[in-house]
Amino acid sequence: MTRRSESYATAQDMATKYRLSNHTVRRKVQTGEWPCDRIGRLYRFSPAQQDEIAQIIAGTKRGGYDKDRIAAALRKLSA
């Protein structure tokens, strides 16, 4: 029997865990604030992604994309 934290979580599971609405969880995924795996129209969160989201919520890790790193990579490509 596997523990709950070792399995993939749904958007509903994440909403319940962090007391958010499903809409808020989906928005955080769509804007890139939270990492997830997408299967068709469904969002699934691996145990590693759940740990990363917990760090983002706790404030020990910054969520989303590093815009400076992406901008630097794009400048490098265009040069």
Secondary structure, 3 states (H helix, E strand, C coil): CCCHHHCCEEHHHHHHHHCCCHHHHHHHHHCCCCCCEEECCEEEECHHHHHHHHHHHHCCCCCCCCHHHHHHHHHHHHC
